[in-house]
Structure formats: C-alpha cells, structure tokens
Amino acid sequence: MQKPIYSVGQVNHYIRRMFEQDILLNFLYVRGEVSNCKYHSTGHIYFSLKDTAGAMNCVMFRGDRKGLAFPMKDGDKVVIGGTVDIYEKTGSYQLYAKDIKLEGAGLLYERFLKLKAELSEMGMFDPLYKKPIPRYASRVGVITAPTGAAVRDIQSISKRRNPYVQLILYPALVQGEGAAASLCRALAYMDTRNLDVIIIGRGGGSYEDLWAFNEEEVARAIFNCQTPVISAVGHETDTTIADYVADLRAPTPSAAAELAVFDIREFDAGCAHVRQKLNAGMQRHLTKAAYRTKQLKNRFELLSPVRRLRDRRQRLMHLEESLERAMIARLEAARRRHERTEEMLTRRMEQKLQNRSRRFGLILTRFKGLNPLDRLKAGYAYVATPSGRALRSVKDISENDELKIHAVDGVVTARVEAVQERGKNNGIDK
C-alpha cells in the first residue's frame, strides 16, 4: 500500500499542532545568554538564546514589552518565560517571550530600575531641587574609603589646582555590609561642618561593589543634605542612584575634584584680566571725563557772563564806531544842505522873530495887569495849604493847620486857630 504524500504546509501545520498540545511547551522558563539582539522599528525584539549546548531563536512582540524591565543587550544572562511554537511559513520554531529577567547581577539591576523609578516619581531627581555647586569653594568635604585610588586622586588634583582649598576627609565604608549606614552617618556629620561642597564616591568596581550607592537610605541622605553634593562613583560608564539624586554627577572621583576645587592659576589669571579690564575701563572713563570737562570748560567760557559782557562791549564799540561814522556822514551831508538854506532860513527866522516880537508885545500889554507879582507888590498875599496848594476855601483847612503866606519879599508861616465859614449866622451870605 502506497503511503500518502503531504505538502510542506501540511507537515508544518501538523508539527504546530503537536507543539500546541504539548503542555510543557505552552509556557516554560529557559535560561541562556542573549545574542544577535535587534530592536526592530515595529517595536518587536528579535534575538537568540544560547548556552554551551545549543541555541534557539526568540522574539518578544511589541505588546509583550511590558515584561522587559531593562534594556536587553548581547551577553546578558537571562531567564525567559514564554511559549515555544512553530512559524508555519518557514517551518522554524522559536521561543515567544512574555517575561524576561536578568539572572545574577541582573537581579540587582532590576532592583536598581525599580528604585530609580520610585524615587523619580517622588521627584527626588527633579532639577528643581538641585543646589548649585559653589564656584569658589574653600572647604571641601570628601566621603570615601581612607585608602585607595579615589582619595589619592582627589588629594592630588586638589593640591595641583589649588593648595589653599581645605579638604576634610570622612573615612567611610564604600562596599559590603554596613556600607550604606556608614555613608549615611558620614553625610549627616559632614552636613554640620560648614562645608562649601561634599564629594561622595569611590573608585571602580563590580556592580555588586558599587551597590551601596544604589541603596534608598543613601539616596535619601543625599537628597536631605543641605550642603551641595557631588556624586563620584566608579568609572565614567558606571551609573548609580546616588548620581541621579546628587546635585551634580562627576564621571570619576578625579573629575569630582576638578569640579569642586577651582584652579587658583585660572583664578589669578581671571583676576588679572578683570584688573586689566577695570584699569582700561577707568582710563577710558578718565579720558572721557577729561574730554567732557574740557568741553564744559569751553562751553562755560563761551557762556560765562564775563565773556559775554566782554563780547557785548566789543560789539558795542563796533556799533558806536559805526554809528559815529554814520552820524559824521549824515552831519556832513546835512551841513552841506544846511549851508545852502542857511541864508534863507536866517531871513525867514528874522522875519518870524519880528512878527512874534510884535505879537508878544501885544500879549504882554494885555496880561500885564494879571501878573501875580504885581498883585503882591500891591499889598496882596498868596496863602498856601499844608499840601502846598492855593487856599481857595475854608473847607480846605482845619484848626492847627500850618499855612504858608507868600508876600512879595518872603514867606510867613501861620497856624490856624479857628475856621469860620461865611454864612447867615454872622449876617453874611455864603
């Protein structure tokens, strides 16, 4: 009997049904090392999982990414929970990952990510709470192990940059049991020492060696510290919770010393530059002030009363000279005109004088009888009131007023004893 012949698709479909019916393959955990890890633009992650005995293809779809809490990369040791199934189109099977966790140090990394997320949500990494690092610190606290490369690097760089800056060292445990508590005690003590800035950190090491700087109690101690804190843990590629919560992260302890201790030579050069700029600025201001003073002096001289008076006198002299010349010219012209009419005018004047003389004689004869002096000579007198006016009525004077009586040859002063108005009482009409 001839056996049936199946298509490729039928075989692949059969095998897939076998996979689906196998309870073990429906969900299992597989341990291995990640390789050929690729994050696709669609959001899916394609990679291989291998160990010394073999390898298998894996995929994590975009919708399952919530099961991955870290940035997976080649070389990561992981434990993957998922389903093994076949892709019918190609006939290849693969592990469909639902949950991926790091193994060993990866567990610490997961703790790190979880604490980082919690503290970030609390706002402890917010730049709003970052204190500025003093530009010219004179007292710098250092929290690290008393021996090792970190403290030597900080001391060396500080001495080279500025030997006048005081370093205060608090020897603390930086790894192992009790390290977190030691770092917290150090921060609390150093925060009371009136320091300008605190450097906390250590040299390089494994992820486990640096773990004390990922503890929540250390993060809170840094956050609550009133003194600005620079975190300097491990090498440049190492990152800890302390780096996020500190006011400033330095990639290495040496870099922390560079950031905390200002260079005295640069400071002196800066002061010299500022001094030079100040001197140049003062010189410019003095030059400008001198020029301005000269301008004001010249302006004052132009506007001074003495100068203006002198200028006006000079102008007056010129005007007088011009006027004199003009007057002389006009007088000369008038003299010439007058010479021509002088005889005519003389004749006319003589004729007018004769006419006026005759008229004056007639008028004089007419008014001769009205001459006051003639009246005075005839025995009359002129009486004046205290104000000097002629006395015309008794109403113009009062008792005790002084009167001036003018005679032809002098003046008599008299005082009024009584004033009597002419009327019917004395038999005389008013």
ABEGO torsion letter per residue (X at the ends): XBBBBBBAAAAAAAAAAAAAABAAAABBBBBEBBBGBBBBAAGBBBBBBBBAAEBBBBBBBAAAAAABABBBBBGBBBBBBBBBBBBAAAGBBBBBBABBBBBEAAAAAAAAAAAAAAAAAAGAABAAABBBBBABBABBBBBBBABEAAAAAAAAAAAAABAABBBBBBBBBABEBGAAAAAAAAAAAAAAAGBABBBBEBBBEBAAAAAAAABAAAAAAAAABABBBBBBBEBAABBBAAAAABABBBABAAAAAAAABBBAAAAAAAAAAAAAAAAAAAAAAAAAAAAAAAAAAAAAAAABAAAAAAAAAAAAAAAAAAAAAAAAAAAAAAAAAAAAAAAAAAAAAAAAAAAAAAAAAAAAAAAAAABAAAAAAAGBBBBBBAAGBBBABAAABBBGBBBBBBBAAEBBBBBBABBBBBBAAAGBBX
